[in-house]
Structures are given as C-alpha cells and as structure tokens.
Amino acid sequence: MTSQEIQELRNKYYNATLTELFEVQKALWIFRVKPDKGLIPFKPGQYTTLGLGIWEKCVEGNGPETIKPGQEKQLLRRAYSVSHPVLDKEGKLFSPEKIDFYEFYVTLVVNASKIPTPPRLTPRVFGLKKGDRLSFGPKMTGHYNLNGLKNTDQVVFFSTGTGEAPHNAMIWELLTKGHKNPIVSCVCTRYRADQAYRSLHEKLEKQFNNYKVIYLATREKEEPKMYCQDLVVSGELEKRTGVKLDAAKTHVYLCGNPSMIGRPEVKDGQKIYPKPAGIIEILEKSGFTMASPTQKGNIHFEAYW
Ligand SMILES: Cc1cc2nc3c(=O)[nH]c(=O)nc-3n(C[C@H](O)[C@H](O)[C@H](O)COP(=O)(O)OP(=O)(O)OC[C@H]3O[C@@H](n4cnc5c(N)ncnc54)[C@H](O)[C@@H]3O)c2cc1C
C-alpha cells in the first residue's frame, strides 16, 4: 500500500488520539486515549474496543501472520476494560470532572513462534507513540460492573495481569461513593515488575482503613508460588486481610485469565468445572453463586480470552 492510501484509511477509521503513554516495561503499557467526540459515560468495570488497521506495522520480534488478500485494508478491533488512575497528583481520589481521558492497561501478546497466526492487535498497539491516532469503539458495554451491590456488602476482587484494569475503576467508584465495608483486591502476576499499579494500591491501603490489597508474583524466587485460588483455599486471604469470604454478605469479582476464573460448562443440566479448580468452583462449594446477565449471583467475572 502507498503511504497516501495508508493515510486515507487512517483518516477514515481513526477517531481518537493516544494522549499519554506510561511504559511500565516493554510489553506492558498504561495509556490514555481521548476520543475526538469526547467522553461518553460508562459504568466502572465496563469495556470498549480499540482498533488499528491491519496495514499498520507490528513490533519487531512478532512472528508471521496469515493475512488474506484484501484483509490488509481492514481494521482489527479488540475489547479493552477501562482502567482508572484512582488518585490525582495530590494523592486525592480523582474527581470525575477532572478526567478527560480513558485509561487502558494492556499487555503485548507477540507470536514468538514461526507458525503464522491470524493478525493480532497488540503487536500493532505497541508500535504507537504519544499523539498517534487509533480507532475507538462506538460504545461502552458489559455486565461486569457494580450493579446490585449494597453498601452493607463486602467486596473482593481477584485479577491476573491486566485483569486489574476494570477493578481500578470499580475501586475508585466504591471509595468515591464512601463504601464503608471491607474492599479487598488480590492481584496475581508472574513477576513484580508486572504490577504496574502496586504503589497506587499501597497508597490507597494507607488512606482507607477498609481497603486491603494483596499482590502475588508467581515467578519471583523470594515469594512462595501462590495463585489467587491458593489464597482462598489456604485461608491466607482471611489471615492477611481479616476478611472472611462469607457468601451472605460478600460479592466477588474475577477478571483476567480464564483458568483463575474457572467458569463451568453446563452439560445435561450438570456443571462441569475445569481442572485445576478456579475460584468459581471453590466459592460455589461455600455457598456463593455465579451471576450471569440473566441470573443474580455474588460471583461476577470477565474472562479475557
Ligand atoms: C471484555 C474484555 C476486556 C479485555 N480487556 C483487556 C485489558 O484491559 N487489557 C488487556 O491487556 N487485554 C484485555 N482483553 C484482551 C484483549 O481483547 C486482546 O485479546 C488482547 O489484547 C490480545 O489481543 P491480540 O489481538 O494481540 O491477540 P488475540 O488474538 O486477541 O489473543 C491471542 C492470545 O493472547 C492471549 N491473551 C489475550 N489477552 C491477554 C492478556 N490480557 N494477557 C495475557 N494474555 C492474553 C490469549 O491466549 C489469546 O488467545 C480483554 C478481553 C475481553 C474479552
């Protein structure tokens, strides 16, 4: 494609600007996006889509892709939860009117093999710079939000990697609305360097007596290898936070890797849970019920793949 053709496609499809970029590490970014038409309201926990043209270059090191004839002029879109900075520069909870951007927390998924994959978005996103243009989805959507939660409930979030993104927005909302009951966030990553929001949450823990955070890094030599599921099964969650997972007064939110979540398949009316057990199976054994768009429950989840 000529550079003029590329520019025409960009003009046609791109409707937002990347305004801030925080490179946590090479393959993990927090970035902010401003849509040309301004911000639309959303419920913390929801997601939108971001997109770039298949014609855009991938970062170095990404393996081959199978691009069908004509496909190079198409737009690649993926879902992204809206994250949140939570605290402003003065260390106070961000007031909503000061936010004129959407924040995203995204990890690069490269094809490290020589076997071609269908075109991926993140190897293109990680080629962007501050000021570059991209496509922003037409709406904010998703049932993963705080609807139905009462002031008297305890709230426990479990996430893996960038699954922490929607929880930042949800925790901001709870603290801003003055939720007084316990709020706990457990975040599991491979390395500590993958815990981009850790210092923010440690500040929150100091500011709010009812807020507790636990970060787990499964591949750090100095830490025991522990996953979110282990925190629950071993009783470590209660020991570290004082919060008991009591189904009568707790809502649990799970986001990220499907194996942490462990959503069961239903066959002939029977639930078949994946092995090893995810949090859903562990909690359903102690009286929790999985929520769905059509059924109330106190386990809410968003699987990223
Ligand atoms: C509702 C929803 C919200 C999402 N929000 C986010 C978000 O806030 N941040 C984010 O980084 N991703 C998020 N994702 C995943 C995102 O949509 C893309 O799938 C991801 O960025 C990879 O895109 P890709 O085109 O490069 O590769 P894809 O072809 O989409 O995925 C290739 C493979 O990458 C792996 N993968 C996908 N997402 C991740 C991830 N986050 N971490 C590790 N491995 C992954 C899976 O094994 C997947 O099969 C979300 C997904 C959904 C469904």
The ligand as a Gaussian input file, in Angstrom:
#p B3LYP/6-31G(d) Opt

LIG

0 1
 C      -14.174000      -7.929000      27.810000
 C      -12.678000      -7.980000      27.565000
 C      -11.869000      -6.995000      28.098000
 C      -10.484000      -7.039000      27.889000
 N       -9.692000      -6.094000      28.472000
 C       -8.341000      -6.171000      28.355000
 C       -7.489000      -5.235000      29.027000
 O       -7.954000      -4.314000      29.710000
 N       -6.143000      -5.374000      28.867000
 C       -5.594000      -6.378000      28.100000
 O       -4.347000      -6.459000      28.017000
 N       -6.380000      -7.273000      27.456000
 C       -7.728000      -7.184000      27.544000
 N       -8.526000      -8.078000      26.873000
 C       -7.909000      -8.966000      25.863000
 C       -7.868000      -8.197000      24.514000
 O       -9.176000      -8.072000      23.986000
 C       -6.998000      -8.891000      23.447000
 O       -7.415000     -10.223000      23.270000
 C       -5.515000      -8.879000      23.827000
 O       -5.050000      -7.527000      23.939000
 C       -4.659000      -9.589000      22.776000
 O       -5.005000      -9.073000      21.511000
 P       -4.249000      -9.565000      20.207000
 O       -5.068000      -9.193000      19.027000
 O       -2.834000      -9.089000      20.223000
 O       -4.220000     -11.151000      20.357000
 P       -5.508000     -12.120000      20.331000
 O       -5.513000     -12.835000      19.039000
 O       -6.737000     -11.386000      20.742000
 O       -5.145000     -13.106000      21.526000
 C       -4.114000     -14.064000      21.380000
 C       -3.915000     -14.793000      22.694000
 O       -3.340000     -13.904000      23.641000
 C       -3.666000     -14.304000      24.954000
 N       -4.175000     -13.102000      25.671000
 C       -5.220000     -12.301000      25.330000
 N       -5.353000     -11.288000      26.204000
 C       -4.371000     -11.440000      27.103000
 C       -3.997000     -10.698000      28.252000
 N       -4.659000      -9.597000      28.643000
 N       -2.934000     -11.125000      28.976000
 C       -2.243000     -12.238000      28.593000
 N       -2.563000     -12.986000      27.514000
 C       -3.610000     -12.594000      26.773000
 C       -4.706000     -15.411000      24.831000
 O       -4.060000     -16.667000      25.000000
 C       -5.188000     -15.272000      23.415000
 O       -5.660000     -16.476000      22.872000
 C       -9.908000      -8.068000      27.085000
 C      -10.748000      -9.051000      26.531000
 C      -12.106000      -9.021000      26.777000
 C      -12.971000     -10.112000      26.188000

